[in-house]
């Protein structure tokens, strides 16, 4: 004999009630996880937009100074994903030298993402075996005997080395920067367009 008044109240929750609660919990988790992924995509997009502005400044400096400017790129493993370090170089007296503190900005920067895919033409990387495109891994050379070597060049004629840089989150490209031979930059967060070269 039930002691709680009616038999229905003593049995507990119905299957429908349990399913409704599970669906609500699932929807709540989905909203929270997608919001975090959106923030990471926005962060990658912002990083590439800042990098694009720096590349525009380097290109403008090449035109104003009437001599080539370059960017040296280093890809490294980071605590969470990968990072791309870059520094601004200028050609002075037949030698590449690092540009330090231009217009109050720090020229050496770091981009960070879960994955970084960098595509350069084979000639931009002189030590590449079999024409493959590579970027140095490790750190910038600090030895004075080792001259820095830019992989991306900007000429006074506004021409540049083509470059494609993808910052990825969870295995998919979330932000893409492209630089073509004519020095035109494009940053987007859509599906990747066809290759530049």
Secondary structure, DSSP 8 states (H G I E B T S, - for coil): --SSSSHHHHH---HHHHHHHHHHHHHHHHHHHHHHHHHHHHHHHHHHHHHHHHHHHHHHHHHHHTS-EEEEEEEEEETTEEEEEEEEEEEETTEEEE---BTTB-S-EEEEESEEEEEE-GGGSTT-GGG----EES-----TTS----SEEE-TTS-B--EEEEEEETTEEEEEEEE-TT--EEEESSS------
